[in-house]
């Protein structure tokens, strides 16, 4: 085993630069993930009453369903 600057602990000199590239790639991947919304994309963050109004306006639910669900949401 060689004990000089090129082969410390038996690892080749290429290990350091490869680890540096891996860390940089992970950082870039994390930034890309966070800029695209991360895990918070699933929820819209809108008020449930606003969603109910939109569904009623589109005709997805009738007036009786709208009034009942509105009453439940406001309780």
PAGU-29977 format. One record per residue (C-alpha): z, x, y; residue in one letter; residue number from 1. Coordinates in Angstrom, 1 decimal. Layout:
BEGIN
<r z="Z" x="X" y="Y" res="a" n="NUM"/>
...
# end
This chain:
BEGIN
<r z="0.0" x="0.0" y="0.0" res="x" n="1"/>
<r z="-0.9" x="1.3" y="3.4" res="x" n="2"/>
<r z="1.8" x="1.3" y="6.1" res="x" n="3"/>
<r z="-0.2" x="1.6" y="9.3" res="x" n="4"/>
<r z="-1.3" x="-0.7" y="12.1" res="x" n="5"/>
<r z="-4.2" x="-2.1" y="10.1" res="x" n="6"/>
<r z="-2.4" x="-3.3" y="7.0" res="x" n="7"/>
<r z="1.1" x="-4.4" y="7.9" res="x" n="8"/>
<r z="2.9" x="-6.3" y="5.1" res="x" n="9"/>
<r z="-0.3" x="-6.1" y="3.0" res="x" n="10"/>
<r z="-2.3" x="-8.7" y="5.1" res="x" n="11"/>
<r z="-5.7" x="-7.8" y="6.3" res="x" n="12"/>
<r z="-6.3" x="-7.5" y="10.1" res="x" n="13"/>
<r z="-8.5" x="-10.7" y="10.1" res="x" n="14"/>
<r z="-5.4" x="-12.9" y="9.5" res="x" n="15"/>
<r z="-4.2" x="-12.8" y="13.1" res="x" n="16"/>
<r z="-7.5" x="-13.9" y="14.7" res="x" n="17"/>
<r z="-8.0" x="-16.6" y="12.1" res="x" n="18"/>
<r z="-4.6" x="-18.1" y="12.9" res="x" n="19"/>
<r z="-5.3" x="-17.9" y="16.6" res="x" n="20"/>
<r z="-8.6" x="-19.8" y="16.1" res="x" n="21"/>
<r z="-6.8" x="-22.4" y="13.9" res="x" n="22"/>
<r z="-4.1" x="-23.0" y="16.5" res="x" n="23"/>
<r z="-6.7" x="-23.4" y="19.3" res="x" n="24"/>
<r z="-8.7" x="-25.8" y="17.1" res="x" n="25"/>
<r z="-5.6" x="-27.9" y="16.4" res="x" n="26"/>
<r z="-4.8" x="-28.0" y="20.2" res="x" n="27"/>
<r z="-8.3" x="-29.1" y="21.1" res="x" n="28"/>
<r z="-8.2" x="-31.8" y="18.3" res="x" n="29"/>
<r z="-4.9" x="-33.1" y="19.6" res="x" n="30"/>
<r z="-6.1" x="-33.3" y="23.2" res="x" n="31"/>
<r z="-9.3" x="-35.2" y="22.0" res="x" n="32"/>
<r z="-7.1" x="-37.6" y="20.0" res="x" n="33"/>
<r z="-4.8" x="-38.3" y="23.0" res="x" n="34"/>
<r z="-7.6" x="-38.7" y="25.5" res="x" n="35"/>
<r z="-9.3" x="-41.3" y="23.3" res="x" n="36"/>
<r z="-6.1" x="-43.4" y="23.2" res="x" n="37"/>
<r z="-4.3" x="-42.0" y="20.3" res="x" n="38"/>
<r z="-2.4" x="-44.5" y="18.1" res="x" n="39"/>
<r z="-1.9" x="-46.9" y="21.0" res="x" n="40"/>
<r z="-5.4" x="-48.4" y="20.8" res="x" n="41"/>
<r z="-4.5" x="-51.1" y="18.4" res="x" n="42"/>
<r z="-2.5" x="-53.1" y="20.9" res="x" n="43"/>
<r z="-4.1" x="-54.3" y="24.0" res="x" n="44"/>
<r z="-0.9" x="-54.4" y="26.0" res="x" n="45"/>
<r z="-1.8" x="-57.8" y="27.4" res="x" n="46"/>
<r z="0.6" x="-60.7" y="27.9" res="x" n="47"/>
<r z="0.5" x="-63.2" y="25.0" res="x" n="48"/>
<r z="0.3" x="-66.1" y="27.4" res="x" n="49"/>
<r z="-2.9" x="-64.6" y="28.9" res="x" n="50"/>
<r z="-4.4" x="-64.2" y="25.4" res="x" n="51"/>
<r z="-3.5" x="-67.9" y="24.7" res="x" n="52"/>
<r z="-5.3" x="-69.0" y="27.9" res="x" n="53"/>
<r z="-8.4" x="-67.0" y="27.0" res="x" n="54"/>
<r z="-8.5" x="-68.5" y="23.5" res="x" n="55"/>
<r z="-8.2" x="-72.0" y="25.1" res="x" n="56"/>
<r z="-10.9" x="-71.2" y="27.6" res="x" n="57"/>
<r z="-13.3" x="-70.0" y="24.8" res="x" n="58"/>
<r z="-12.6" x="-73.2" y="22.8" res="x" n="59"/>
<r z="-10.9" x="-71.4" y="19.9" res="x" n="60"/>
<r z="-8.0" x="-73.8" y="20.1" res="x" n="61"/>
<r z="-7.7" x="-77.4" y="21.4" res="x" n="62"/>
<r z="-5.4" x="-78.7" y="24.1" res="x" n="63"/>
<r z="-2.7" x="-79.9" y="21.6" res="x" n="64"/>
<r z="-2.5" x="-76.4" y="20.0" res="x" n="65"/>
<r z="-2.6" x="-74.8" y="23.4" res="x" n="66"/>
<r z="0.4" x="-76.9" y="24.7" res="x" n="67"/>
<r z="2.4" x="-76.3" y="21.5" res="x" n="68"/>
<r z="1.9" x="-72.5" y="21.5" res="x" n="69"/>
<r z="2.5" x="-72.3" y="25.2" res="x" n="70"/>
<r z="5.8" x="-74.1" y="24.7" res="x" n="71"/>
<r z="6.8" x="-71.8" y="21.9" res="x" n="72"/>
<r z="5.9" x="-68.7" y="24.0" res="x" n="73"/>
<r z="7.9" x="-69.8" y="27.0" res="x" n="74"/>
<r z="11.0" x="-70.7" y="25.0" res="x" n="75"/>
# end
